[in-house]
Amino acid sequence: MSVISVNPFQPKPFFQDKNRAFWNLQSVGWAGAFILRGISGLANGQPLSFLVPVLISTITGYSLTLLMAVIFRFLLTQRPVITWTLSIVVVLVAAGAGAFIDAWVFTTQNRSSEAVGLQLLLGTYYLTVTLLFAWSALYYAINFYLTVEEQADQLLHLENQASSAQLAMLRYQLNPHFLFNTLNSISTLVLLKQTDRANAMLSRLSSFLRYTLINEPTALVPLAQEVETLKLYLEIEKMRFEDRLRASFEIDPAVAQAHLPSLLLQPLVENAIKYAVTPKEEGAEITIIAQPAGENVQIIVSDTGPGLNQEAPRPSLSTGVGLVNIRDRLSQAFGERHRFETRSTPGGGFIVTIELPHLTAQDLKEAA
């Protein structure tokens, strides 16, 4: 199993550690407030001693907002009416406490009269309540943003789980479909006392299942591996049809490592055998072609059977598990970045064309 190296200096989201982000914002915010108030006071001709009450005011605000954060964290879990009402009360009470401390420090330092102290109290209260309301608004805004982001991540995770479950369900629809046909053939050979052929088919079936069960149902596998799986499957079917089943592969090496959902092509070949090889006494030819198509990979599965014009009609995209299954799996894996078409040629025969993005193992690793 390959190990992907991780760059230790890779940047992490700022809010990945919410506790650290809070302390960083808290410290930087109040330090900025102290610097701005200090510079503003000094620019207006205040002495250096002016920085003492500003520093005490900053420490007071820092401490009060820590207590407010604890209360707000509890209020976030309450009903909106309770949250907003009590939050306003908390801000007003905290602002009153902060304004009283600021006014007391300032009047003590300047030994002002009581009247001036009352006027100063009202001024500091207005400044403090404005600052604390701004802090509270920022606190709730950040928490709302984090809640939305968390819900979006959870929704994406659930969508991915649902998509993976649906892909697994679609994939598992194929194995019973193929198994029932093969086991029925083995049962027929046993009844006809053709035990050697039945044993050979059972051995090939075991190899096929062992090969296919290696991959996860939602895995994307290289086209070369998918072709090898098809060859195993055709070896099993050739035990039934012998020379009536003639298969050929034309795989361009340039797309051999392109990835596609596992067992995507097997139901197409199975349909070709059912609707082209079985009805005709002379059998039919099945051709699998894979080639580049610009930035995509084009895969064509065709046969020389009766197509849609004879007595054995093909299932359309709206009927039959096989074709609908393939269409759904392509939609789950590639969204709108694929093409799936079926058509019958005028002289007989049926052609299925698939185009999908040329994704390599490196592309999938980078996407992950």
DAWOFEN-V535441 format. One record per residue. SS is DSSP state (2 for helix, 1 for strand, 0 for the rest). OMEGA is omega in degrees with one decimal (999 if undefined). Layout:
# DAWOFEN-V535441
ss;omega
SS;OMEGA
SS;OMEGA
This chain:
# DAWOFEN-V535441
ss;omega
0;-178.1
0;-179.9
0;179.9
0;179.3
0;-179.0
0;178.6
0;-177.1
0;-178.3
0;179.4
0;-177.5
0;178.7
0;176.7
0;-175.2
0;-176.3
0;177.5
0;172.8
0;-174.2
2;-178.4
2;178.6
2;179.6
2;179.2
2;-178.1
2;177.2
2;179.6
2;179.4
2;-177.4
2;-178.8
2;-178.4
2;-178.3
2;174.1
2;176.9
2;178.2
2;178.1
2;-178.8
2;-178.7
2;179.4
2;178.6
2;179.8
2;179.8
2;-180.0
2;179.1
2;178.9
2;179.0
0;173.4
0;178.5
0;177.1
0;-179.7
0;178.4
0;177.7
2;-177.7
2;-178.9
2;178.3
2;177.4
2;179.0
2;178.7
2;178.4
2;179.3
2;178.4
2;177.8
2;178.8
2;178.3
2;-178.1
2;179.8
2;-178.8
2;173.3
2;176.7
2;178.5
2;179.9
2;178.1
2;180.0
2;-179.1
2;179.6
2;176.1
2;-177.6
2;180.0
0;-178.1
0;-177.7
0;176.1
0;-175.9
2;-178.6
2;179.1
2;-178.4
2;-175.1
2;-179.4
2;-178.7
2;177.9
2;178.1
2;179.1
2;179.8
2;-179.3
2;-178.9
2;179.8
2;179.5
2;178.4
2;177.2
2;178.8
2;179.7
2;179.8
2;179.0
2;179.6
2;-179.8
2;-178.7
2;-179.6
2;179.2
2;-176.3
2;-179.4
2;177.4
2;-178.2
2;-176.5
2;178.2
0;-179.1
0;179.5
0;-178.1
2;-179.6
2;178.6
2;178.2
2;178.8
2;178.1
2;178.8
2;179.6
2;179.6
2;179.3
2;-179.7
2;178.1
2;179.1
2;-179.7
2;-176.9
2;-178.2
2;176.4
2;-178.6
2;-178.6
2;174.7
2;177.6
2;178.4
2;-179.0
2;178.9
2;178.6
2;179.9
2;-179.2
2;179.0
2;178.8
2;179.0
2;176.9
2;177.8
2;179.9
2;178.1
2;178.5
2;179.3
2;179.6
2;177.9
2;177.7
2;177.5
2;178.6
2;178.8
2;178.3
2;178.9
2;178.8
2;177.7
2;178.0
2;177.7
2;179.2
2;178.6
2;179.3
2;179.2
2;179.0
2;176.7
2;178.8
2;179.4
2;178.8
2;179.5
2;-177.3
2;174.0
2;-175.5
2;-173.5
2;177.5
2;-179.7
2;179.6
2;-177.7
2;-177.7
2;179.2
2;-177.2
2;179.4
2;176.3
2;177.6
2;178.5
2;177.9
2;178.6
2;178.9
2;178.4
2;178.9
2;177.5
0;178.9
0;175.1
0;-171.8
2;179.8
2;179.0
2;178.3
2;178.9
2;178.4
2;178.9
2;179.0
2;177.9
2;178.0
2;177.4
2;178.0
2;178.7
2;-179.3
2;-178.7
2;178.1
2;-178.2
2;-175.8
2;-176.9
0;175.9
0;-174.3
0;172.8
0;-179.2
0;-178.4
0;-173.3
0;168.2
1;-175.3
1;176.7
1;178.6
2;179.3
2;178.4
2;177.6
2;178.2
2;178.1
2;177.3
2;177.9
2;179.6
2;175.1
2;179.3
2;-178.8
2;175.8
2;177.5
2;-178.1
2;-180.0
2;173.7
2;179.7
2;-169.5
2;179.7
2;-174.1
2;178.5
2;178.8
1;-179.8
1;-176.4
1;177.4
1;-179.2
1;174.1
1;-175.2
1;177.2
0;179.8
2;-177.8
2;-178.0
2;-176.1
0;-178.3
0;174.7
0;-174.5
1;178.0
1;179.6
1;-176.9
0;-178.9
0;178.7
0;-173.5
0;-176.0
2;178.6
2;176.5
2;177.8
2;178.2
2;176.1
2;179.3
2;178.0
2;-176.0
2;-172.1
2;-179.6
2;-176.3
2;-174.1
0;-174.8
0;-172.7
0;-178.8
0;-179.7
0;-179.6
0;-178.3
1;176.9
1;176.4
1;-177.8
1;176.5
1;-178.1
1;174.4
1;-175.3
1;176.7
1;175.0
1;-172.6
0;176.6
0;-178.2
1;174.0
1;177.7
1;178.8
1;-178.8
1;174.0
1;-176.0
1;176.4
1;-179.2
0;180.0
0;-176.3
0;-179.3
0;-178.9
0;-170.5
0;-175.4
0;-172.8
0;-177.7
0;-176.3
0;176.5
0;172.4
0;177.5
0;178.7
0;-177.5
0;178.3
0;179.3
0;-176.7
2;-170.7
2;-175.8
2;177.0
2;178.6
2;-178.9
2;179.2
2;-179.5
2;-179.9
2;176.8
2;178.9
2;179.3
2;-174.8
2;-170.4
2;-180.0
0;180.0
0;-175.4
0;177.2
1;175.4
1;179.6
1;-177.1
1;173.7
1;177.1
1;177.5
1;-179.9
0;-176.7
0;-178.1
0;-176.4
0;-177.7
0;-175.9
1;-175.0
1;173.0
1;-179.0
1;178.3
1;170.5
1;179.5
1;-178.1
1;177.9
0;-179.0
0;176.9
0;177.8
2;179.3
2;177.8
2;-179.0
2;178.4
2;179.6
2;178.4
2;178.9
0;999
